[in-house]
């Protein structure tokens, strides 16, 4: 069963879920603009919300805009905290090196995902318990280009911090 939460909203156009079961509701632009190649802009949506305590909203890119036009969100996901009451704005980036992209009022530019969030209690300690990963960070499982191109190859690590 899908849980529902009431979110108070002020908006010229209420975000909508395109299909049953979708996680993100579409946010639309409240302004007309042209994003030149490599340009980023803060774009208004006209949407302000009041999330209940214990919830957060994330602003994420639309996959179709990214794939077809190279339009993405710079700080994705953008976080909308429960206490924020201002307009939700989206920092869009045109990653296309050659083509500008025009955005009209009402164009879908991002998606809004509302979810419950846990509050952490940070407990200071002198040492952390061990784990299988340990302190291995970026690239710690390695990368084998031959294995990546051969689906029958195993995903065996090639070395620490590779």
SEFI-684810 format. One line per field, with one value per atom (N, C-alpha, C): residue in one letter; residue number from 1; chain; y, z, x. Coordinates in steps of 0.02 Angstrom, whole numbers. Layout:
rest	c(a:...)
nr	c(NUM:...)
kette	c(A:...)
Y	c(Y:...)
Z	c(Z:...)
X	c(X:...)
//
This chain:
rest	c(x:x:x:x:x:x:x:x:x:x:x:x:x:x:x:x:x:x:x:x:x:x:x:x:x:x:x:x:x:x:x:x:x:x:x:x:x:x:x:x:x:x:x:x:x:x:x:x:x:x:x:x:x:x:x:x:x:x:x:x:x:x:x:x:x:x:x:x:x:x:x:x:x:x:x:x:x:x:x:x:x:x:x:x:x:x:x:x:x:x:x:x:x:x:x:x:x:x:x:x:x:x:x:x:x:x:x:x:x:x:x:x:x:x:x:x:x:x:x:x:x:x:x:x:x:x:x:x:x:x:x:x:x:x:x:x:x:x:x:x:x:x:x:x:x:x:x:x:x:x:x:x:x:x:x:x:x:x:x:x:x:x:x:x:x:x:x:x:x:x:x:x:x:x:x:x:x:x:x:x:x:x:x:x:x:x:x:x:x:x:x:x:x:x:x:x:x:x:x:x:x:x:x:x:x:x:x:x:x:x:x:x:x:x:x:x:x:x:x:x:x:x:x:x:x:x:x:x:x:x:x:x:x:x:x:x:x:x:x:x:x:x:x:x:x:x:x:x:x:x:x:x:x:x:x:x:x:x:x:x:x:x:x:x:x:x:x:x:x:x:x:x:x:x:x:x:x:x:x:x:x:x:x:x:x:x:x:x:x:x:x:x:x:x:x:x:x:x:x:x:x:x:x:x:x:x:x:x:x:x:x:x:x:x:x:x:x:x:x:x:x:x:x:x:x:x:x:x:x:x:x:x:x:x:x:x:x:x:x:x:x:x:x:x:x:x:x:x:x:x:x:x:x:x:x:x:x:x:x:x:x:x:x:x:x:x:x:x:x:x:x:x:x:x:x:x:x:x:x:x:x:x:x:x:x:x:x:x:x:x:x:x:x:x:x:x:x:x:x:x:x:x:x:x:x:x:x:x:x:x:x:x:x:x:x:x:x:x:x:x:x:x:x:x:x:x:x:x:x:x:x:x:x:x:x:x:x:x:x:x:x:x:x:x:x:x:x:x:x:x:x:x:x:x:x:x:x:x:x:x:x:x:x:x:x:x:x:x:x:x:x:x:x:x:x:x:x:x:x:x:x:x:x:x:x:x)
nr	c(1:1:1:2:2:2:3:3:3:4:4:4:5:5:5:6:6:6:7:7:7:8:8:8:9:9:9:10:10:10:11:11:11:12:12:12:13:13:13:14:14:14:15:15:15:16:16:16:17:17:17:18:18:18:19:19:19:20:20:20:21:21:21:22:22:22:23:23:23:24:24:24:25:25:25:26:26:26:27:27:27:28:28:28:29:29:29:30:30:30:31:31:31:32:32:32:33:33:33:34:34:34:35:35:35:36:36:36:37:37:37:38:38:38:39:39:39:40:40:40:41:41:41:42:42:42:43:43:43:44:44:44:45:45:45:46:46:46:47:47:47:48:48:48:49:49:49:50:50:50:51:51:51:52:52:52:53:53:53:54:54:54:55:55:55:56:56:56:57:57:57:58:58:58:59:59:59:60:60:60:61:61:61:62:62:62:63:63:63:64:64:64:65:65:65:66:66:66:67:67:67:68:68:68:69:69:69:70:70:70:71:71:71:72:72:72:73:73:73:74:74:74:75:75:75:76:76:76:77:77:77:78:78:78:79:79:79:80:80:80:81:81:81:82:82:82:83:83:83:84:84:84:85:85:85:86:86:86:87:87:87:88:88:88:89:89:89:90:90:90:91:91:91:92:92:92:93:93:93:94:94:94:95:95:95:96:96:96:97:97:97:98:98:98:99:99:99:100:100:100:101:101:101:102:102:102:103:103:103:104:104:104:105:105:105:106:106:106:107:107:107:108:108:108:109:109:109:110:110:110:111:111:111:112:112:112:113:113:113:114:114:114:115:115:115:116:116:116:117:117:117:118:118:118:119:119:119:120:120:120:121:121:121:122:122:122:123:123:123:124:124:124:125:125:125:126:126:126:127:127:127:128:128:128:129:129:129:130:130:130:131:131:131:132:132:132:133:133:133:134:134:134:135:135:135:136:136:136:137:137:137:138:138:138:139:139:139:140:140:140:141:141:141:142:142:142:143:143:143:144:144:144:145:145:145:146:146:146:147:147:147:148:148:148:149:149:149:150:150:150:151:151:151:152:152:152:153:153:153:154:154:154:155:155:155:156:156:156:157:157:157:158:158:158:159:159:159:160:160:160:161:161:161:162:162:162)
kette	c(A:A:A:A:A:A:A:A:A:A:A:A:A:A:A:A:A:A:A:A:A:A:A:A:A:A:A:A:A:A:A:A:A:A:A:A:A:A:A:A:A:A:A:A:A:A:A:A:A:A:A:A:A:A:A:A:A:A:A:A:A:A:A:A:A:A:A:A:A:A:A:A:A:A:A:A:A:A:A:A:A:A:A:A:A:A:A:A:A:A:A:A:A:A:A:A:A:A:A:A:A:A:A:A:A:A:A:A:A:A:A:A:A:A:A:A:A:A:A:A:A:A:A:A:A:A:A:A:A:A:A:A:A:A:A:A:A:A:A:A:A:A:A:A:A:A:A:A:A:A:A:A:A:A:A:A:A:A:A:A:A:A:A:A:A:A:A:A:A:A:A:A:A:A:A:A:A:A:A:A:A:A:A:A:A:A:A:A:A:A:A:A:A:A:A:A:A:A:A:A:A:A:A:A:A:A:A:A:A:A:A:A:A:A:A:A:A:A:A:A:A:A:A:A:A:A:A:A:A:A:A:A:A:A:A:A:A:A:A:A:A:A:A:A:A:A:A:A:A:A:A:A:A:A:A:A:A:A:A:A:A:A:A:A:A:A:A:A:A:A:A:A:A:A:A:A:A:A:A:A:A:A:A:A:A:A:A:A:A:A:A:A:A:A:A:A:A:A:A:A:A:A:A:A:A:A:A:A:A:A:A:A:A:A:A:A:A:A:A:A:A:A:A:A:A:A:A:A:A:A:A:A:A:A:A:A:A:A:A:A:A:A:A:A:A:A:A:A:A:A:A:A:A:A:A:A:A:A:A:A:A:A:A:A:A:A:A:A:A:A:A:A:A:A:A:A:A:A:A:A:A:A:A:A:A:A:A:A:A:A:A:A:A:A:A:A:A:A:A:A:A:A:A:A:A:A:A:A:A:A:A:A:A:A:A:A:A:A:A:A:A:A:A:A:A:A:A:A:A:A:A:A:A:A:A:A:A:A:A:A:A:A:A:A:A:A:A:A:A:A:A:A:A:A:A:A:A:A:A:A:A:A:A:A:A:A:A:A:A:A:A:A:A:A:A:A:A:A:A:A:A:A:A:A:A:A)
Y	c(-59:0:63:111:173:221:248:298:365:406:473:523:581:633:698:735:799:852:886:939:1002:1052:1116:1150:1182:1209:1274:1320:1379:1372:1370:1360:1379:1410:1424:1359:1308:1242:1190:1151:1101:1045:1025:969:907:871:811:751:693:630:610:596:579:511:463:395:369:323:291:257:265:233:274:331:374:402:407:434:510:539:611:644:701:743:798:814:862:934:969:1041:1075:1131:1168:1237:1264:1330:1383:1435:1492:1551:1537:1591:1564:1611:1595:1614:1569:1584:1539:1558:1516:1502:1437:1416:1406:1447:1441:1381:1355:1298:1314:1268:1276:1323:1355:1403:1369:1397:1375:1434:1420:1474:1447:1492:1477:1491:1441:1446:1437:1485:1481:1431:1404:1359:1388:1441:1470:1428:1374:1326:1340:1346:1348:1296:1258:1204:1208:1174:1165:1090:1060:989:977:922:906:887:897:875:801:782:712:696:748:738:785:767:807:800:851:845:852:811:815:837:885:908:872:833:792:806:790:802:757:779:738:701:636:596:613:629:646:709:760:822:809:768:752:714:663:621:656:690:720:788:826:895:913:868:882:931:937:982:943:968:933:985:960:1003:1001:1060:1064:1032:1048:1023:967:918:865:811:789:817:880:927:986:966:989:970:1026:1009:1056:1031:1066:1046:1063:1029:1038:1110:1145:1213:1267:1250:1300:1318:1383:1405:1448:1457:1499:1461:1496:1466:1413:1357:1306:1329:1338:1357:1301:1295:1241:1270:1249:1271:1224:1246:1205:1220:1169:1174:1143:1180:1153:1125:1059:1026:1018:1035:1030:1083:1064:1110:1154:1138:1175:1206:1174:1196:1231:1291:1322:1283:1292:1258:1309:1312:1360:1327:1364:1341:1391:1367:1409:1403:1452:1448:1385:1344:1283:1221:1228:1169:1131:1066:1024:1027:1047:1056:1012:983:942:900:857:818:828:825:833:767:742:679:694:675:687:620:621:559:572:520:526:527:559:563:548:511:495:550:563:609:566:582:544:573:530:550:532:582:569:555:497:472:472:519:521:459:430:372:382:341:345:307:250:210:185:169:142:66:30:-42:-57:-115:-135:-151:-156:-176:-209:-242:-274:-223:-164:-112:-75:-64:-27:45:72:142:152:98:103:154:201:255:251:308:314:265:221:174:118:108:57:-14:-24:-92:-103:-51:-59:-56:-57:-54:-92:-142:-182:-171:-134:-118:-180:-232:-294:-328:-328:-359:-319:-254:-212:-225:-242:-255:-327:-373:-443:-462:-470:-485:-552:-598:-662:-659:-602:-594:-581:-603:-589:-518:-490:-422:-426:-451:-458:-393:-369:-307:-314:-259:-261:-228:-201:-172:-115:-102:-49:19:62:131:135:87:88:136)
Z	c(0:0:0:-40:-44:9:47:98:64:91:66:123:106:155:126:168:145:147:91:85:67:111:97:42:-5:-63:-87:-110:-147:-215:-268:-334:-389:-443:-500:-534:-530:-557:-508:-478:-429:-464:-436:-466:-472:-527:-541:-553:-533:-550:-619:-665:-734:-738:-696:-699:-629:-621:-555:-535:-472:-448:-457:-493:-502:-435:-426:-364:-366:-425:-432:-464:-437:-466:-506:-565:-609:-583:-583:-570:-637:-645:-709:-699:-753:-751:-746:-706:-701:-742:-781:-821:-888:-936:-1002:-1004:-1031:-1037:-1089:-1109:-1154:-1117:-1111:-1081:-1137:-1138:-1189:-1173:-1221:-1207:-1148:-1101:-1042:-989:-1001:-953:-899:-839:-784:-761:-740:-717:-662:-615:-563:-592:-596:-629:-578:-577:-531:-552:-502:-515:-491:-450:-421:-365:-346:-296:-228:-177:-107:-70:-26:10:85:123:194:207:214:229:303:321:392:420:485:518:503:493:478:404:362:289:256:197:156:84:43:-29:-65:-116:-158:-228:-256:-324:-367:-416:-457:-531:-573:-645:-677:-735:-776:-826:-829:-871:-945:-968:-1038:-1058:-1014:-1029:-1031:-986:-983:-1046:-1063:-1120:-1187:-1197:-1263:-1273:-1218:-1226:-1182:-1139:-1095:-1039:-1022:-968:-902:-853:-788:-732:-671:-612:-580:-568:-542:-473:-427:-358:-344:-387:-381:-331:-287:-278:-236:-254:-212:-153:-95:-34:-11:-1:27:96:147:216:237:289:314:337:361:385:331:269:216:188:180:154:91:66:6:-58:-113:-179:-194:-221:-244:-312:-315:-378:-396:-461:-487:-524:-507:-542:-601:-660:-720:-755:-788:-825:-894:-945:-1014:-1027:-1027:-1038:-1112:-1156:-1228:-1247:-1284:-1303:-1362:-1398:-1459:-1461:-1431:-1440:-1379:-1389:-1333:-1322:-1264:-1250:-1223:-1255:-1235:-1187:-1134:-1084:-1082:-1090:-1089:-1021:-1004:-944:-950:-898:-898:-920:-946:-965:-902:-905:-850:-848:-790:-785:-732:-687:-634:-603:-556:-519:-444:-407:-335:-303:-260:-225:-151:-120:-49:-13:41:77:152:192:263:272:326:340:414:427:496:523:586:619:653:642:672:740:785:848:840:836:825:893:897:959:952:984:980:1010:975:999:981:1010:996:932:919:859:833:770:739:732:734:724:652:642:577:529:466:414:357:313:256:210:204:161:195:259:294:272:263:244:168:129:56:29:-11:-37:-112:-144:-216:-255:-293:-334:-296:-233:-192:-215:-255:-280:-346:-372:-435:-495:-553:-616:-668:-697:-749:-813:-861:-923:-963:-960:-996:-964:-898:-863:-875:-881:-892:-960:-1010:-1076:-1087:-1040:-1045:-991:-1010:-960:-925:-952:-919:-868:-866:-820:-750:-699:-630:-611:-561:-539:-481:-495:-444:-437:-375:-366:-394:-424:-453:-409:-353:-307:-268:-210:-168:-200:-196:-221:-293:-334:-405:-443)
X	c(42:0:45:28:65:41:89:71:64:20:9:19:46:56:27:-8:-34:21:31:81:43:45:13:54:19:54:22:65:43:77:39:68:19:44:0:-21:22:7:33:-11:7:46:103:141:98:108:68:113:89:122:97:143:123:90:112:85:74:26:18:84:102:164:227:223:282:305:370:398:400:411:419:359:340:288:322:296:328:322:380:382:389:354:357:388:414:445:392:406:360:387:440:469:493:498:525:598:640:711:743:803:844:909:924:988:1038:1089:1141:1185:1223:1268:1314:1317:1359:1332:1275:1247:1206:1209:1166:1125:1063:1018:974:957:908:839:797:732:676:631:574:522:486:430:364:368:308:278:312:287:320:279:301:261:295:262:277:234:245:243:302:306:295:264:258:327:336:398:408:471:487:486:477:477:526:549:593:569:584:571:637:646:706:686:724:713:765:741:786:773:823:815:762:739:695:740:734:779:772:712:702:739:738:775:849:874:945:967:929:947:940:884:870:904:914:938:998:1020:1077:1061:997:977:975:1011:1014:1010:1012:1010:1080:1108:1176:1183:1140:1146:1096:1095:1046:1068:1025:959:961:918:908:865:882:846:800:736:687:671:694:683:612:588:519:506:557:547:550:568:575:507:494:429:435:495:504:488:496:483:537:515:562:588:654:687:736:750:790:850:911:970:983:961:968:1034:1062:1124:1114:1134:1133:1202:1208:1273:1289:1242:1256:1307:1358:1412:1393:1339:1322:1253:1204:1134:1106:1077:1040:975:944:881:831:774:722:673:658:610:553:492:432:398:358:317:273:274:233:271:333:373:395:392:415:491:518:591:624:586:614:558:578:530:541:486:488:469:515:503:497:441:429:437:478:492:499:487:502:577:599:671:683:736:755:801:796:842:895:957:1012:1030:1049:1080:1154:1198:1268:1301:1333:1362:1438:1472:1546:1577:1626:1664:1737:1781:1853:1870:1837:1849:1782:1781:1721:1727:1671:1675:1698:1729:1753:1695:1711:1663:1700:1665:1697:1731:1703:1731:1789:1782:1834:1837:1897:1906:1910:1898:1902:1854:1879:1837:1828:1832:1821:1866:1835:1873:1905:1886:1920:1905:1853:1839:1873:1907:1943:1898:1930:1893:1934:1905:1937:1899:1928:1893:1876:1917:1901:1841:1839:1783:1719:1725:1666:1635:1676:1649:1630:1649:1632:1582:1517:1466:1475:1518:1529:1585:1621:1676:1650:1687:1666:1687:1655:1669:1719:1778:1829:1868:1878:1916:1986:2012:2078:2130:2111:2160:2131:2159:2134:2148:2098:2102:2124:2104:2121:2078)
//
